[in-house]
Amino acid sequence: MEYPASLNDDSSPWSYDLQPKEPLPLSIFLLMPFLVGAISVSAMPGFNYLVIVLGVVCAVVFMVASVREGFFIPAELKFFGAFCFWGALGLLVARFPELVFTQLKTLAQVLIMALIVSYYARNTRCISWLFFAVLIGVLIVAASAVETGEYKRAEVEGARLAGLTLNANAFAITITNGIAILLFFFGQVRSKILKLVIIGGILVGIRFVISSGSRKGFIGVAILILFWFLLTYLKELRKRPLLVIVMLWGIVALGVFAAYSMRNTVLMQRFSQFNKETTASSTGGGTRLLMIEESIRFTASHPVLGLGLDNFQVYSVVGLYSHNNYAEVFSSTGIPGGILYYLIYVIIFYRLHKVSKFSLSPSQRNVVTIFKCLMLLRLVLDLGVVSYYSKINWIFMAIIIGGLCYLERDVEADYTQNDNKGEFAQNVLAVEY
C-alpha cells in the first residue's frame, strides 16, 4: 500500500497522519507524571518516594486495564525476565549476595515499568504523548540547571554540569535523549515555525551537553544527528537533491556551532587529555581499558553465572563498576546472561529491519527512524555507561518494544485489508521465540 506525500488534508501543523481514530486511553495521562518524575527528580531524596507512589498507582491501573482488555508480554521483555532470573542465580556464587539482591529489586522495578510503558505505546498518538512526557522531564532537568546557577558556573568556572541527575554523564545522556525526541517531533510537525523552534531546542541541548563535559554524551549526540540525517534524507537525494544539500549544509553549520561552543571548555580539555589517560597506566591502558581487560578475565574465569550482579566492583582493582555495559553484563552474569540480555537488542533490530521493508505512512516511517536512532545510540553509549538497570534507558526501550508491536499489527492489517497479503506479512514478520 503506497502512501501519498501528504496523507491528509487537515490544517493541523502537528503531524502528517495522526489518525483521530487511534485510541488514546485516559490512563496514559496517569503514566505521564510518572515518566516526568522518573526522568527529572527520581535521583533527589524525598522526590524519589513520590515517583515510587506514582509508579505503584500506575501498576495497579495497568493490572486492571490488562485484565479488562487483554495483554501479552513482548518477546523482548520475556528475554529481559529470563535475564533477571539468570542474574538471580548469581546469589549462589557472589562474594557479596546483598549487592545482587539490591540489584534484583531494581531490575524487578524496571521490568514492571517496562511492561507498563510498552503496553501504552500502542499507536502513534500514544508514542507521541509518551515522548512528550519524557521531553518535559528533560526540560525540567535543563531548566533546573539554569535556575540554580549551575549552568552559569559551568560556563564561567569550567565546572562539569550535572543538574538534578547529580552526575555529569547522566545529565549529558538525559539531554541527548531529549535531542532524539526533538528529532522525532521535527519529523512529525509540518509547520516551518515549529521546525525552527525545534532546531533551536536542539542547539540549546548541544550546548548543555558541551557544558556537562561528557565526552560520551557529545559523541552520542554527534552520531545520533548524523545517523538521523542519513536515515531521513539519504533516499530523498534523487528526488529532492537541493533540499538534501541544504540540510547537509545545516549539519555542517551545526558542527561548526558545536566546535565554536567547545572552545576553552572542560569538554575540550577532557578530549585533549584522552590520549594521556589511555597511555598512563602501567598495564598499557587507562583505567577504563583496565576495567575492560578485567571484565574479559572475569568472564573467562566465571563463564556460566559470572561474578554476581553488581559484584564487578568487588573484584576489580579499581574498586568501581566497569563503566561499560557489555563488560558489566557479561562479567556479572556470565556468557549466558550476556547472550540473554543482548538478544533483546538483536530482536529489536530484526523487527525494525523487517518493518522497514514495508510501505509505511510518513508518521510510521518517522517512528521507525527515531527507533533506529535510539537503538544505535544505546549501542554506542553502552561502551561508556552501565545501562541494563537504568530506568531512563528502559523507558525508551519499552516505548520502542511496544511501538514495534503496534507497527507490526498495523502492517499486517494493511496487507490483510488492502492487498490480501496478510498471510505473507505474518510469515515475514513472525519471530519464533
Secondary structure, 3 states (H helix, E strand, C coil): CCCCCCCCCCCCCCCCCCCCCCCCCCCHHHHHHHHHHHHHCCCCCCHHHHHHHHHHHHHHHHHHHHHHHCCCCCHHHHHHHHHHHHHHHHHHCCCCHHHHHHHHHHHHHHHHHHHHHHHHCCCHHHHHHHHHHHHHHHHHHHHHHHHCCHHHHHHHHCCCCCHHHCCHHHHHHHHHHHHHHHHHHHHHCCCHHHHHHHHHHHHHHHHHHHHHCCHHHHHHHHHHHHHHHHHHHHHHCCCCHHHHHHHHHHHHHHHHHHHHHCCCCHHHHHHHHHHHHCCCCCCCCCHHHHHHHHHHHHHHHCCCCCCCCCCHHHHCCCCCCCCCHHHHHHHHHHHHHHHHHHHHHHHHHHHHHHHHCCCCCHHHHHHHHHHHHHHHHHHHHCCCCCCCCCHHHHHHHHHHHHHHHHHHHHHHHHHHHHHCCHHHHHHHHCCCC
